[in-house]
Amino acid sequence: MDKLSNYDENSDAGYTSSPSNTPGFSTVSGDSFAYCQTWTSSESETVDESSYSSESSPSPWRAKPNVLSKLGMKLCKPSMDDKLGGSDLLDSAELEMMKERFAKLLLGEDMSGSGKGVCTAVTISNAITNLYATVFGQSLKLEPLKPEKKAMWKREMKVLLSVCDYIQEFAPTAQYLKDGTIVEMMKSRPRLDIYINLPALQKLDTMLVEILDTFQDTEFWYAENIPGNLNRGASFRRIVPRKDEKWWLPVPCVLPGGLSDTSKKHLIEKRDCANQIHKAAMAINSNLLAEIDIPETYIDNLPKSGRSSLGDSIYHYMHTADKFSPEQLLDCLKITSEYEALELVDRVESSMYTWRRKTCLSHSMSSWSKVKDLMEDTDSNDKSYTLAERAESLLFCLKQRYPELSQTSLDTCKIQHNRDVGKAVLESYSRVLEGLAFIIVAWIEDVLHVDKSMRNRDV
């Protein structure tokens, strides 16, 4: 009977959460999508028995407070991150949204469950992109994020980035034994690209949100972009009409005298800061994309001739010029829009890889991964080699002259066919931060433009 009673007592050591318990996220990797109760062991702390329901649970695994006290277990208190939304409890709408996103991650965005979804890397990349669109997609003004939006961004990004905590690599380390012998052992550590880039991106993320938080009490405001120069609701306030290409954005407005020196200085400082953040995020994103392998599908779809891709006029200049000048070539082309620039970038990039592939084939090397090493050792008199080098310099010049271009066809193909989860997280994170920094700079430039216009009118 004693053994039976002991068995009965131990069998009640499990638990089921009662309706009065507070739900929380699993602390295994920060927050997670798992909606469950979390328990931690503590020898010195006791359990508040008032947190448990006095009603009997239909489940045989109901937790007994005295048993949990013997085991030294307690219910985790909500962290500060859980309280960002102003409440300790997730409302039903947020819970359902997180459950839906978690399901999409597991199913690879194939809601039929047939296993035909995209890979995990693409799913996480899309999740970060969609989260950015949800939080910042409707932001059209230079103002702080709403508390619920900021809470959503911090909470869900923490969940999506938590996968990087488990991406490890082995590295040799020296271990010293008691007798002085040195033994080399393999020890796991965070993968180097994640260890370097992820903290930097998180810092840039924090800085961008802090920049938006500084625009609470401002000397400028926004009005709807309506035809005409006057707002009838406040006729004494002048409105500088916006250019046609930004007709959907609200128009920033200032008083007739313009902004004060303090406000203008603050805007310029934040613009310069956001501009530096944009450059840093863009550099990280470019390096990450360069490290992703070129998909075989892109190589298979390359044109047979680089000349047909570039066009006769550009090819003739690149082929016949003794001293190739990409700047002079771009000046002659007279590109009038970023769309034309992006189209030219795609053509130059495909031509460059076509010529590199020809150089590779001419030297009887079948592995595409060896092309880069081959190009370093190839004779500069090779025609395809020379054209590939000139195409690369033209491509670099194009990206320098038009730094705000969207992703090229090769970049998009790399993202769609990437299988590395760590690179997918870093690439998508840096991409959305690059976009956020860019629009912050644009918003500040709009306000400064309106201020300058007002000052010129008053002179």
RATA-V497082 format. One record per residue. N is the residue number from 1. RES is the residue in three letters. PSI is psi as a letter, one per 30 degrees, with the letter a starting at -180 (999 if undefined). D_CENTER is the distance of its C-alpha to the mean C-alpha in Angstrom with 1 decimal. Layout:
n = [N;N]
res = [RES;RES]
psi = [PSI;PSI]
d_center = [D_CENTER;D_CENTER]
//
This chain:
n = [1;2;3;4;5;6;7;8;9;10;11;12;13;14;15;16;17;18;19;20;21;22;23;24;25;26;27;28;29;30;31;32;33;34;35;36;37;38;39;40;41;42;43;44;45;46;47;48;49;50;51;52;53;54;55;56;57;58;59;60;61;62;63;64;65;66;67;68;69;70;71;72;73;74;75;76;77;78;79;80;81;82;83;84;85;86;87;88;89;90;91;92;93;94;95;96;97;98;99;100;101;102;103;104;105;106;107;108;109;110;111;112;113;114;115;116;117;118;119;120;121;122;123;124;125;126;127;128;129;130;131;132;133;134;135;136;137;138;139;140;141;142;143;144;145;146;147;148;149;150;151;152;153;154;155;156;157;158;159;160;161;162;163;164;165;166;167;168;169;170;171;172;173;174;175;176;177;178;179;180;181;182;183;184;185;186;187;188;189;190;191;192;193;194;195;196;197;198;199;200;201;202;203;204;205;206;207;208;209;210;211;212;213;214;215;216;217;218;219;220;221;222;223;224;225;226;227;228;229;230;231;232;233;234;235;236;237;238;239;240;241;242;243;244;245;246;247;248;249;250;251;252;253;254;255;256;257;258;259;260;261;262;263;264;265;266;267;268;269;270;271;272;273;274;275;276;277;278;279;280;281;282;283;284;285;286;287;288;289;290;291;292;293;294;295;296;297;298;299;300;301;302;303;304;305;306;307;308;309;310;311;312;313;314;315;316;317;318;319;320;321;322;323;324;325;326;327;328;329;330;331;332;333;334;335;336;337;338;339;340;341;342;343;344;345;346;347;348;349;350;351;352;353;354;355;356;357;358;359;360;361;362;363;364;365;366;367;368;369;370;371;372;373;374;375;376;377;378;379;380;381;382;383;384;385;386;387;388;389;390;391;392;393;394;395;396;397;398;399;400;401;402;403;404;405;406;407;408;409;410;411;412;413;414;415;416;417;418;419;420;421;422;423;424;425;426;427;428;429;430;431;432;433;434;435;436;437;438;439;440;441;442;443;444;445;446;447;448;449;450;451;452;453;454;455;456;457;458;459]
res = [MET;ASP;LYS;LEU;SER;ASN;TYR;ASP;GLU;ASN;SER;ASP;ALA;GLY;TYR;THR;SER;SER;PRO;SER;ASN;THR;PRO;GLY;PHE;SER;THR;VAL;SER;GLY;ASP;SER;PHE;ALA;TYR;CYS;GLN;THR;TRP;THR;SER;SER;GLU;SER;GLU;THR;VAL;ASP;GLU;SER;SER;TYR;SER;SER;GLU;SER;SER;PRO;SER;PRO;TRP;ARG;ALA;LYS;PRO;ASN;VAL;LEU;SER;LYS;LEU;GLY;MET;LYS;LEU;CYS;LYS;PRO;SER;MET;ASP;ASP;LYS;LEU;GLY;GLY;SER;ASP;LEU;LEU;ASP;SER;ALA;GLU;LEU;GLU;MET;MET;LYS;GLU;ARG;PHE;ALA;LYS;LEU;LEU;LEU;GLY;GLU;ASP;MET;SER;GLY;SER;GLY;LYS;GLY;VAL;CYS;THR;ALA;VAL;THR;ILE;SER;ASN;ALA;ILE;THR;ASN;LEU;TYR;ALA;THR;VAL;PHE;GLY;GLN;SER;LEU;LYS;LEU;GLU;PRO;LEU;LYS;PRO;GLU;LYS;LYS;ALA;MET;TRP;LYS;ARG;GLU;MET;LYS;VAL;LEU;LEU;SER;VAL;CYS;ASP;TYR;ILE;GLN;GLU;PHE;ALA;PRO;THR;ALA;GLN;TYR;LEU;LYS;ASP;GLY;THR;ILE;VAL;GLU;MET;MET;LYS;SER;ARG;PRO;ARG;LEU;ASP;ILE;TYR;ILE;ASN;LEU;PRO;ALA;LEU;GLN;LYS;LEU;ASP;THR;MET;LEU;VAL;GLU;ILE;LEU;ASP;THR;PHE;GLN;ASP;THR;GLU;PHE;TRP;TYR;ALA;GLU;ASN;ILE;PRO;GLY;ASN;LEU;ASN;ARG;GLY;ALA;SER;PHE;ARG;ARG;ILE;VAL;PRO;ARG;LYS;ASP;GLU;LYS;TRP;TRP;LEU;PRO;VAL;PRO;CYS;VAL;LEU;PRO;GLY;GLY;LEU;SER;ASP;THR;SER;LYS;LYS;HIS;LEU;ILE;GLU;LYS;ARG;ASP;CYS;ALA;ASN;GLN;ILE;HIS;LYS;ALA;ALA;MET;ALA;ILE;ASN;SER;ASN;LEU;LEU;ALA;GLU;ILE;ASP;ILE;PRO;GLU;THR;TYR;ILE;ASP;ASN;LEU;PRO;LYS;SER;GLY;ARG;SER;SER;LEU;GLY;ASP;SER;ILE;TYR;HIS;TYR;MET;HIS;THR;ALA;ASP;LYS;PHE;SER;PRO;GLU;GLN;LEU;LEU;ASP;CYS;LEU;LYS;ILE;THR;SER;GLU;TYR;GLU;ALA;LEU;GLU;LEU;VAL;ASP;ARG;VAL;GLU;SER;SER;MET;TYR;THR;TRP;ARG;ARG;LYS;THR;CYS;LEU;SER;HIS;SER;MET;SER;SER;TRP;SER;LYS;VAL;LYS;ASP;LEU;MET;GLU;ASP;THR;ASP;SER;ASN;ASP;LYS;SER;TYR;THR;LEU;ALA;GLU;ARG;ALA;GLU;SER;LEU;LEU;PHE;CYS;LEU;LYS;GLN;ARG;TYR;PRO;GLU;LEU;SER;GLN;THR;SER;LEU;ASP;THR;CYS;LYS;ILE;GLN;HIS;ASN;ARG;ASP;VAL;GLY;LYS;ALA;VAL;LEU;GLU;SER;TYR;SER;ARG;VAL;LEU;GLU;GLY;LEU;ALA;PHE;ILE;ILE;VAL;ALA;TRP;ILE;GLU;ASP;VAL;LEU;HIS;VAL;ASP;LYS;SER;MET;ARG;ASN;ARG;ASP;VAL]
psi = [e;e;e;e;e;e;e;e;e;f;f;g;f;a;l;k;k;l;f;f;l;k;l;l;l;k;g;e;h;b;l;l;f;k;j;l;k;k;k;l;k;k;f;f;k;l;k;j;f;f;f;k;k;f;k;k;k;f;k;f;h;k;k;k;e;e;e;e;e;e;f;h;k;l;k;k;k;k;l;e;e;f;g;e;g;g;k;f;k;k;l;e;e;e;e;e;e;e;e;e;e;e;e;e;e;e;f;h;g;j;f;f;g;g;g;g;l;l;l;e;e;e;e;e;e;e;e;e;e;e;e;e;e;e;e;f;e;g;j;g;l;i;l;l;k;k;e;e;e;e;e;e;e;e;e;e;e;e;e;e;f;f;f;f;f;g;j;l;l;k;k;k;l;k;k;j;l;e;g;f;k;k;k;k;l;k;k;k;l;k;k;e;e;e;e;e;e;e;e;e;e;e;e;e;e;e;e;e;e;e;e;e;f;f;i;d;j;l;g;l;a;k;l;k;j;l;k;l;f;k;j;f;f;i;f;f;k;k;k;j;k;l;l;e;f;h;f;f;k;l;k;k;k;l;l;e;f;a;l;l;e;e;e;e;e;e;e;e;e;e;e;e;e;e;e;e;e;e;e;e;e;e;e;e;e;e;e;e;e;f;f;k;k;k;k;f;e;e;e;f;g;k;l;f;k;f;e;f;e;e;l;e;e;e;e;e;e;f;e;f;k;e;j;k;j;e;e;e;e;e;e;e;f;i;k;f;l;f;e;e;e;e;e;e;e;e;e;e;e;e;e;e;f;e;e;e;e;e;e;e;e;f;g;h;j;f;k;f;f;g;e;e;e;e;f;f;f;k;k;f;f;k;e;e;e;e;e;e;e;e;e;e;e;e;e;e;e;e;f;e;e;i;f;g;k;a;k;l;e;e;e;e;e;e;e;f;g;k;f;j;e;e;e;e;e;e;e;e;e;e;e;e;e;e;e;e;e;e;f;e;e;e;e;e;e;e;e;e;e;e;e;e;e;e;e;e;e;f;999]
d_center = [61.5;59.8;57.4;56.7;56.0;53.6;51.8;51.5;50.1;47.5;46.5;45.4;42.9;40.1;38.7;37.4;35.7;37.9;36.9;37.0;34.5;31.2;28.2;25.4;22.5;23.3;23.1;22.9;19.2;18.6;18.0;18.0;18.7;22.3;24.5;27.4;29.6;29.0;32.0;32.4;35.6;37.5;41.1;41.7;40.1;41.7;40.5;41.1;43.3;43.0;39.4;40.9;42.6;46.4;46.5;47.0;44.2;45.1;43.2;45.2;42.3;42.5;41.7;44.6;43.9;46.7;45.4;41.9;43.5;45.4;42.3;40.7;37.7;36.2;33.6;30.4;30.1;27.0;24.6;23.4;19.9;21.9;23.9;21.1;22.0;25.6;27.0;27.4;27.2;24.6;26.2;26.8;24.4;21.4;22.8;23.3;19.8;18.4;21.2;20.3;16.7;18.0;20.6;18.3;16.5;20.0;21.4;18.8;18.8;22.5;24.2;27.6;27.1;28.8;26.3;25.3;21.6;18.7;17.9;15.7;13.0;12.7;13.1;10.2;7.9;9.7;9.7;6.0;6.7;10.0;9.4;7.8;10.9;13.1;12.6;12.3;13.9;17.3;17.1;19.4;21.0;20.6;21.0;19.6;17.5;19.9;20.4;19.6;16.3;15.4;16.7;14.8;11.4;12.6;14.4;12.2;9.1;12.0;13.2;10.3;9.9;13.7;14.0;13.4;16.6;18.6;17.6;20.6;22.8;26.5;27.9;31.6;32.9;36.5;38.3;41.7;44.4;47.3;49.7;47.5;46.3;42.8;40.9;37.7;35.4;32.0;29.5;26.0;23.2;19.3;18.3;18.3;15.0;13.3;15.9;15.3;11.6;10.2;12.7;12.0;8.4;9.8;12.5;10.8;9.2;12.8;14.4;12.8;13.9;17.2;17.7;17.7;20.0;22.6;23.4;25.6;29.1;29.0;31.8;30.1;29.5;28.5;30.8;30.4;30.7;34.3;36.9;39.1;38.9;40.0;38.8;41.9;40.7;40.7;42.8;43.1;39.4;38.5;35.5;34.3;33.5;30.1;29.9;30.0;26.6;25.0;27.6;25.3;24.0;26.2;28.3;28.2;31.7;33.6;37.2;39.8;40.0;36.3;34.0;35.5;35.0;33.1;30.6;30.2;29.7;27.0;25.2;25.6;24.3;21.1;20.6;21.1;18.8;15.9;17.0;16.8;13.3;12.4;14.4;13.0;9.3;11.0;13.2;10.9;9.2;12.9;14.2;11.9;13.0;16.4;16.7;16.0;19.5;20.9;21.7;25.4;25.1;24.0;26.9;29.4;28.6;29.2;32.2;35.4;36.0;33.8;36.4;36.0;32.3;32.7;35.9;39.4;39.1;36.0;37.2;40.7;39.4;37.2;40.1;43.1;41.9;43.3;40.7;37.4;35.7;32.3;32.4;35.8;34.8;31.9;34.4;36.8;34.3;33.7;30.3;30.2;26.7;23.1;23.7;26.6;24.6;21.9;24.8;26.5;23.5;23.4;27.2;27.3;24.6;26.5;29.8;28.7;27.8;31.0;33.1;31.5;32.3;35.8;36.2;35.1;37.6;40.3;40.2;40.3;37.0;35.3;32.1;29.2;27.5;30.5;30.2;28.5;31.3;33.8;32.8;33.5;37.0;38.0;40.9;39.8;42.7;41.0;40.3;37.1;35.8;36.7;35.1;31.8;31.8;32.5;29.8;27.3;28.5;28.4;24.8;23.9;26.0;24.4;20.8;22.3;24.2;21.5;18.3;16.5;17.1;14.8;14.1;17.4;19.1;18.7;14.9;14.8;17.4;15.7;12.6;15.2;17.5;15.4;16.7;15.1;13.0;11.9;10.9;9.1;7.0;6.6;6.3;3.8;1.5;4.3;4.9;4.2;5.7;8.0;9.0;9.7;11.7;13.5;14.7;15.8;17.8;19.2;20.4;22.1;23.7;25.1;26.7;28.2;29.5;31.2;32.7;34.0;35.5;37.3;38.7;40.0;41.7;43.4;44.8]
//
